[in-house]
Amino acid sequence: MKRKIAFISEHASPLAVLGGVDSGGQNVYVAEICKSLARLGYIIDIFTRRDSEDLPEIVQWLPGIRVVHVAAGPAQEVPKEQLLGFMDEFSENMIRFIKNLGNSYELVHANFFMSGLVASRIKEALGVPYVITFHALGKIRMIHQKEKDAFPVTRLDIEQMIVEDADYIIAECPQDRDDLIEHYQADPSRITIIPCGFSADEFHPLARPKARKRLGLAEDELVLLQLGRIVPRKGIDNVIRALRYLKHIPKLRLLVVGGPDDAPDFEKDAEFKRLKNIAEADGVLPQIEFTGRRNRQQLKYYYQAADFFISTPWYEPFGITPLEAMACGTPVIGSAVGGIKYTVRDGETGFLVPPHDPEALAKAVLEGIKCPVKYGQLRENALKRVNRYFTWSFVAKKADQLYNRIGSRVKTHPATYLIMLDKSGTQNRSNFPSSVLTYAATS
């Protein structure tokens, strides 16, 4: 008998185009783990917020997988930092949908803290257990972004409640597990490490000359690749500044792939404008190509064409793009933070450097190119590691093992918080003892 489970991913639909501000690793994670779980025999409904009037309620996406668009706030794009006040409506409509199905889900897998809030409400109302992958933790985000963090401070109390209420927490790497224990006093016995993965169908090696020919790149260039969301915490400015120390290298090119549109807008997009100004001030703009957004079918050619994939964010809960690069046989130079220091083996599959240190990044590039034999070993080791530990089939098997530990129904835990939200997500009351978790969107 096939097992039926629900995924919640309130702001990151598997159907969304990647590369925008709110489209990235979580979209890939939900899409790919569900594909692999379906191959293991699961029937899955993915619940995500309806952000367009044109979207039907139910999309039969793939065999065994439906995407359910839940009414929660206006049917238009809303930044994820502004969605919290709509989670009450999301919960009510999801509970109604489940009841109409006859309460048929064995388990809920929540993604991100707002999905966890919805899952907690469902558990309280219907007795369905849930696991959560946070993807990012508010306290860690605030350490690095400080006053630039646009999420309401209520997020921290909600995450604390979920840590205590969830049946299991999935940490994506050892650093994620340590952060949960240190900053949220999470019970280690209810944390399991399950990494993210990559799709071998999408990402695999290709002869570099072929990939470069497809992209119009010269074979004799040294190509560095930065690919992902164009936001400050990704540290793209750090990569640009590193070019100052590499000016002596002939035919050096940095490709910056990503953004909300197919071509960068240096007038209206503040981050693109900032990065361009940095490049101009450092005299390296001629060596940089800002490509704009590229679709999933195109990304592999960029990974395959690059000599090094570079990812030096301030922090990174996990980071799927380094895996995709390694799967294409491209060594990674990454920040020694979060998931990157878990996926990349320094000096073995690539190099780890401190964030905010362009000179160290440049030295790693020079270290990587000085010996062709060593470079070949980096490529070979990267391929072996990623295919052994980070395929989506490996990830799905780990998730299946976790799901099997959880009974189809569990006794609910007394909730710790009564969380009252207004429509902006601002907290009115918290730390209110209650045996029932409630929250309401009040005007």
C-alpha positions as CSV (number, residue, x, y, z in Angstrom):
1,M,0.0,0.0,0.0
2,K,1.3,3.4,-1.0
3,R,1.9,6.0,1.7
4,K,0.3,9.4,1.3
5,I,2.1,12.4,2.8
6,A,1.8,16.2,2.5
7,F,4.6,18.7,1.9
8,I,4.2,22.3,2.9
9,S,6.4,25.0,1.2
10,E,4.4,28.2,1.6
11,H,6.7,30.5,-0.5
12,A,8.8,28.1,-2.6
13,S,6.8,26.2,-5.1
14,P,8.4,23.4,-7.1
15,L,6.8,25.0,-10.2
16,A,8.4,28.4,-9.7
17,V,11.1,29.7,-12.0
18,L,14.5,29.7,-10.3
19,G,16.8,32.7,-9.9
20,G,14.5,35.3,-8.5
21,V,14.8,36.8,-5.1
22,D,12.5,34.2,-3.5
23,S,13.3,31.3,-5.8
24,G,16.3,29.1,-5.0
25,G,17.4,26.1,-3.0
26,Q,14.2,25.4,-1.2
27,N,12.2,25.2,-4.5
28,V,14.8,22.6,-5.8
29,Y,14.8,20.7,-2.5
30,V,11.0,20.3,-2.4
31,A,10.8,19.4,-6.1
32,E,13.6,16.9,-6.1
33,I,13.0,15.1,-2.8
34,C,9.4,14.6,-3.8
35,K,10.4,13.2,-7.1
36,S,12.6,10.6,-5.5
37,L,10.1,9.8,-2.7
38,A,7.5,9.2,-5.4
39,R,9.9,6.7,-7.0
40,L,9.9,4.9,-3.6
41,G,6.2,4.6,-3.8
42,Y,4.9,7.7,-1.9
43,I,1.9,9.7,-3.0
44,I,2.6,13.3,-2.3
45,D,0.6,16.6,-2.2
46,I,2.7,19.7,-2.1
47,F,0.9,22.7,-0.6
48,T,2.1,26.1,-1.6
49,R,0.6,29.6,-1.5
50,R,-1.4,30.7,-4.6
51,D,0.4,33.7,-5.9
52,S,-1.4,34.2,-9.2
53,E,-5.0,34.4,-10.3
54,D,-4.2,32.1,-13.2
55,L,-3.2,29.1,-11.0
56,P,-5.6,26.3,-10.6
57,E,-6.2,24.8,-7.1
58,I,-4.7,21.5,-8.0
59,V,-1.9,20.7,-10.6
60,Q,-1.2,17.1,-11.4
61,W,2.5,17.8,-11.7
62,L,4.1,14.3,-12.0
63,P,3.0,10.7,-11.4
64,G,2.2,10.5,-7.7
65,I,2.8,14.2,-7.1
66,R,0.2,17.0,-7.0
67,V,0.8,20.7,-6.3
68,V,-2.0,22.3,-4.3
69,H,-2.3,26.1,-4.5
70,V,-3.7,27.4,-1.2
71,A,-5.5,30.7,-0.9
72,A,-3.6,32.8,1.6
73,G,-3.5,36.6,1.1
74,P,-3.7,38.2,-2.3
75,A,-3.2,36.0,-5.4
76,Q,0.0,37.8,-6.4
77,E,3.7,37.7,-5.6
78,V,4.5,38.8,-2.1
79,P,8.0,38.9,-0.6
80,K,8.3,36.0,1.8
81,E,9.2,38.4,4.7
82,Q,5.6,39.7,4.4
83,L,3.7,36.4,4.3
84,L,3.5,35.6,8.0
85,G,0.2,37.3,8.6
86,F,-1.4,35.1,5.9
87,M,-0.5,31.8,7.5
88,D,-3.8,31.6,9.5
89,E,-5.7,31.7,6.3
90,F,-3.3,29.2,4.8
91,S,-3.9,26.8,7.8
92,E,-7.6,27.1,7.7
93,N,-7.8,26.4,4.0
94,M,-5.3,23.5,4.2
95,I,-7.2,21.9,7.1
96,R,-10.5,22.3,5.1
97,F,-8.8,20.6,2.1
98,I,-7.6,17.7,4.3
99,K,-11.0,17.2,5.9
100,N,-12.6,17.0,2.4
101,L,-10.1,14.2,1.6
102,G,-11.1,12.3,4.7
103,N,-8.0,13.3,6.7
104,S,-5.8,10.9,4.7
105,Y,-2.2,12.1,5.2
106,E,0.1,9.9,7.2
107,L,2.6,12.7,7.8
108,V,3.4,16.3,7.0
109,H,6.8,17.5,6.0
110,A,7.1,21.2,6.5
111,N,9.7,23.5,4.9
112,F,10.7,26.8,6.5
113,F,9.3,28.2,9.7
114,M,6.0,29.5,8.3
115,S,5.2,26.0,6.9
116,G,6.1,24.7,10.3
117,L,3.6,27.0,11.9
118,V,0.9,25.6,9.6
119,A,2.0,22.0,10.2
120,S,1.7,22.6,14.0
121,R,-1.8,23.9,13.6
122,I,-2.7,20.8,11.5
123,K,-1.2,18.5,14.1
124,E,-3.2,20.2,16.8
125,A,-6.5,20.1,14.8
126,L,-6.1,16.7,13.1
127,G,-3.4,14.8,14.9
128,V,-1.2,14.4,11.9
129,P,2.5,14.3,12.9
130,Y,5.1,16.5,11.2
131,V,8.8,16.8,10.5
132,I,10.4,20.1,9.5
133,T,13.3,21.2,7.5
134,F,13.9,24.8,8.4
135,H,16.3,25.6,5.5
136,A,17.3,28.7,7.5
137,L,17.1,29.7,11.1
138,G,16.0,33.2,12.2
139,K,18.6,33.6,15.0
140,I,21.4,32.7,12.7
141,R,20.1,35.0,10.0
142,M,19.9,37.9,12.5
143,I,23.5,37.3,13.7
144,H,24.7,38.0,10.1
145,Q,22.1,40.4,8.7
146,K,21.2,42.3,11.9
147,E,18.9,45.2,11.2
148,K,18.8,44.3,7.5
149,D,16.8,41.2,8.3
150,A,13.3,42.1,7.2
151,F,11.4,39.2,8.9
152,P,9.3,40.1,11.9
153,V,11.0,39.3,15.2
154,T,8.0,37.0,15.9
155,R,9.8,34.5,13.8
156,L,12.1,33.6,16.6
157,D,9.3,32.6,19.0
158,I,7.6,30.6,16.3
159,E,10.8,28.7,15.5
160,Q,11.3,28.0,19.2
161,M,7.7,26.7,19.4
162,I,8.2,24.4,16.4
163,V,11.5,23.1,17.8
164,E,9.6,21.9,20.8
165,D,6.5,20.8,19.0
166,A,7.8,19.0,15.8
167,D,8.1,15.2,15.9
168,Y,11.5,15.4,14.2
169,I,13.7,18.1,12.9
170,I,15.8,17.6,9.8
171,A,19.1,19.4,10.0
172,E,20.8,19.7,6.6
173,C,24.4,19.5,7.9
174,P,26.3,19.2,11.2
175,Q,26.4,23.1,11.6
176,D,22.7,23.2,11.2
177,R,22.3,20.6,14.0
178,D,24.7,22.4,16.2
179,D,22.9,25.7,15.7
180,L,19.6,24.1,16.7
181,I,21.0,22.8,19.9
182,E,23.0,25.9,20.8
183,H,20.5,28.6,19.9
184,Y,17.2,26.8,20.3
185,Q,18.0,24.2,23.0
186,A,16.7,21.5,20.6
187,D,16.5,17.9,21.8
188,P,19.4,16.1,20.0
189,S,17.4,12.9,20.0
190,R,14.8,14.5,17.8
191,I,17.3,15.9,15.2
192,T,18.5,13.9,12.2
193,I,20.9,15.0,9.6
194,I,19.7,14.6,6.0
195,P,21.5,16.7,3.4
196,C,20.3,18.2,0.2
197,G,21.1,16.6,-3.1
198,F,21.6,17.0,-6.8
199,S,19.9,15.5,-9.9
200,A,22.2,13.3,-11.9
201,D,19.7,13.6,-14.8
202,E,20.3,17.4,-14.9
203,F,23.9,17.7,-13.8
204,H,26.8,15.6,-15.1
205,P,30.2,16.1,-16.7
206,L,30.5,17.3,-20.3
207,A,33.7,18.0,-22.2
208,R,34.5,21.6,-21.3
209,P,35.1,22.7,-25.0
210,K,31.6,21.6,-25.9
211,A,30.0,23.4,-23.0
212,R,32.0,26.6,-23.8
213,K,31.1,26.4,-27.5
214,R,27.4,26.3,-26.5
215,L,27.8,29.4,-24.4
216,G,30.1,31.3,-26.8
217,L,33.1,31.2,-24.5
218,A,36.7,30.8,-25.6
219,E,38.5,27.6,-24.8
220,D,41.6,29.4,-23.5
221,E,39.8,31.5,-21.0
222,L,40.0,31.0,-17.2
223,V,36.3,31.0,-16.3
224,L,35.1,31.6,-12.8
225,L,31.4,31.0,-12.1
226,Q,29.1,32.6,-9.5
227,L,25.6,31.3,-9.7
228,G,22.6,31.9,-7.5
229,R,20.3,34.5,-6.0
230,I,21.6,38.1,-6.4
231,V,21.3,39.2,-2.8
232,P,24.0,40.7,-0.5
233,R,24.4,37.7,1.8
234,K,25.6,35.6,-1.1
235,G,28.9,37.5,-1.1
236,I,29.1,38.2,-4.8
237,D,30.9,41.5,-4.0
238,N,33.6,39.3,-2.4
239,V,34.1,37.4,-5.7
240,I,34.3,40.7,-7.7
241,R,36.8,42.2,-5.3
242,A,39.0,39.0,-5.6
243,L,39.6,39.9,-9.3
244,R,41.9,42.7,-8.2
245,Y,44.4,40.1,-7.1
246,L,44.1,38.2,-10.4
247,K,44.6,40.9,-12.9
248,H,47.8,39.4,-14.1
249,I,46.0,36.3,-15.4
250,P,45.3,36.8,-19.1
251,K,41.8,36.1,-20.4
252,L,40.1,35.8,-17.1
253,R,36.3,35.9,-17.0
254,L,33.8,35.9,-14.2
255,L,30.3,34.8,-15.0
256,V,27.6,36.0,-12.6
257,V,24.5,34.0,-13.3
258,G,21.2,34.8,-11.6
259,G,18.6,37.5,-11.0
260,P,14.9,38.0,-11.3
261,D,14.9,38.6,-15.0
262,D,16.6,37.2,-18.1
263,A,18.8,40.3,-18.3
264,P,20.2,42.4,-15.4
265,D,18.7,45.8,-14.8
266,F,21.4,48.0,-13.4
267,E,19.1,51.0,-13.0
268,K,16.2,49.5,-11.0
269,D,17.8,46.5,-9.3
270,A,19.7,47.9,-6.3
271,E,22.0,44.8,-5.8
272,F,23.0,44.7,-9.5
273,K,23.7,48.4,-9.4
274,R,25.8,48.0,-6.3
275,L,27.8,45.1,-7.7
276,K,28.4,47.0,-11.0
277,N,29.7,50.0,-9.0
278,I,32.1,47.8,-7.1
279,A,33.4,46.3,-10.3
280,E,33.9,49.7,-11.9
281,A,35.7,51.1,-8.8
282,D,38.1,48.1,-8.8
283,G,38.7,48.3,-12.5
284,V,37.5,44.8,-13.2
285,L,34.2,45.3,-14.9
286,P,35.5,44.2,-18.4
287,Q,36.3,40.8,-16.9
288,I,32.7,40.3,-15.6
289,E,29.6,39.1,-17.5
290,F,26.3,39.5,-15.6
291,T,24.1,37.1,-17.5
292,G,20.8,37.5,-15.7
293,R,18.5,34.5,-15.0
294,R,19.0,31.2,-16.7
295,N,16.6,28.3,-16.7
296,R,17.4,24.8,-15.3
297,Q,18.1,23.4,-18.7
298,Q,20.8,26.0,-19.3
299,L,22.5,25.9,-15.9
300,K,24.5,22.7,-16.4
301,Y,26.4,24.3,-19.3
302,Y,27.6,27.1,-17.1
303,Y,28.8,24.6,-14.5
304,Q,30.4,22.4,-17.1
305,A,32.1,25.4,-18.8
306,A,33.7,26.8,-15.6
307,D,37.1,26.1,-14.3
308,F,35.9,26.9,-10.8
309,F,32.5,27.4,-9.2
310,I,32.8,30.1,-6.5
311,S,30.3,30.5,-3.6
312,T,31.4,32.7,-0.7
313,P,28.3,33.7,1.2
314,W,28.4,35.2,4.7
315,Y,26.5,32.2,5.9
316,E,24.7,29.3,4.1
317,P,22.3,26.8,5.8
318,F,23.3,24.3,3.1
319,G,23.8,25.4,-0.5
320,I,22.7,23.2,-3.4
321,T,24.7,25.0,-6.1
322,P,28.1,23.6,-4.9
323,L,26.7,20.1,-5.3
324,E,25.5,20.8,-8.8
325,A,28.9,22.2,-9.7
326,M,30.7,19.1,-8.3
327,A,28.3,16.9,-10.2
328,C,29.5,18.5,-13.4
329,G,33.2,17.9,-12.4
330,T,33.9,21.5,-11.5
331,P,35.8,22.1,-8.3
332,V,34.3,24.5,-5.8
333,I,35.9,27.4,-3.9
334,G,33.5,28.2,-1.1
335,S,33.1,29.9,2.3
336,A,34.0,27.8,5.3
337,V,30.5,28.2,6.6
338,G,27.3,26.1,7.2
339,G,26.7,23.4,4.6
340,I,29.5,24.4,2.3
341,K,32.1,23.3,4.8
342,Y,30.2,20.0,4.9
343,T,30.0,19.3,1.2
344,V,33.4,20.7,0.1
345,R,36.6,19.0,1.3
346,D,39.3,21.6,1.5
347,G,42.2,20.7,-0.7
348,E,40.5,17.5,-1.8
349,T,37.3,18.4,-3.8
350,G,38.0,22.2,-3.9
351,F,39.0,24.9,-1.4
352,L,37.4,26.5,1.7
353,V,38.2,30.2,2.4
354,P,36.9,32.7,5.0
355,P,33.9,34.9,3.9
356,H,34.6,38.6,3.3
357,D,38.2,37.8,2.3
358,P,38.8,38.4,-1.4
359,E,42.6,38.0,-1.2
360,A,42.2,34.5,0.3
361,L,39.7,33.7,-2.5
362,A,42.2,34.8,-5.1
363,K,45.0,32.7,-3.5
364,A,42.7,29.7,-3.7
365,V,42.1,30.3,-7.4
366,L,45.9,30.5,-8.0
367,E,46.5,27.3,-5.9
368,G,43.9,25.5,-8.0
369,I,45.4,26.4,-11.4
370,K,49.1,26.1,-10.7
371,C,49.2,22.3,-11.1
372,P,47.2,20.5,-13.8
373,V,47.6,17.1,-12.1
374,K,46.3,18.5,-8.8
375,Y,43.4,20.2,-10.6
376,G,42.4,16.9,-12.2
377,Q,42.4,15.2,-8.8
378,L,40.1,18.0,-7.5
379,R,37.6,17.2,-10.3
380,E,37.8,13.5,-9.8
381,N,37.3,13.7,-6.0
382,A,34.4,16.1,-6.4
383,L,32.6,13.7,-8.7
384,K,33.2,10.8,-6.4
385,R,32.0,12.6,-3.2
386,V,28.9,14.1,-4.6
387,N,27.7,10.9,-6.3
388,R,28.3,8.9,-3.1
389,Y,26.7,11.1,-0.5
390,F,24.5,13.7,-2.2
391,T,22.2,12.2,-4.8
392,W,18.5,12.8,-4.3
393,S,17.9,9.1,-4.2
394,F,20.2,8.9,-1.2
395,V,18.4,11.8,0.4
396,A,15.0,10.3,-0.2
397,K,16.1,7.0,1.4
398,K,17.2,8.9,4.5
399,A,13.9,10.7,4.6
400,D,12.0,7.4,4.2
401,Q,13.9,5.9,7.1
402,L,12.9,8.9,9.2
403,Y,9.3,8.8,8.2
404,N,9.2,5.1,9.2
405,R,10.1,6.1,12.8
406,I,7.0,8.1,13.1
407,G,3.6,6.5,13.7
408,S,0.7,7.4,11.5
409,R,-0.8,9.3,14.4
410,V,0.7,10.7,17.6
411,K,-0.5,12.3,20.7
412,T,0.0,16.0,20.4
413,H,2.3,17.9,22.7
414,P,1.0,20.7,24.9
415,A,1.9,23.9,23.1
416,T,4.2,26.5,24.7
417,Y,3.0,29.6,23.0
418,L,-0.2,31.4,22.2
419,I,0.9,33.5,19.2
420,M,-1.3,36.3,18.1
421,L,-0.4,38.0,14.8
422,D,-1.8,41.0,13.0
423,K,-1.8,40.9,9.2
424,S,1.7,42.2,9.0
425,G,3.0,39.3,11.0
426,T,3.6,41.5,14.1
427,Q,3.3,39.7,17.4
428,N,0.8,41.0,19.9
429,R,1.2,38.4,22.6
430,S,3.6,35.6,23.2
431,N,4.8,33.2,25.9
432,F,1.2,32.7,26.9
433,P,0.8,29.3,28.5
434,S,-1.9,27.2,26.7
435,S,-2.7,23.6,26.2
436,V,-3.7,24.4,22.6
437,L,-1.6,26.2,20.1
438,T,-3.6,29.0,18.5
439,Y,-2.8,32.0,16.4
440,A,-5.0,34.4,14.6
441,A,-4.7,37.1,12.0
442,T,-6.3,40.1,13.6
443,S,-6.8,43.5,12.1
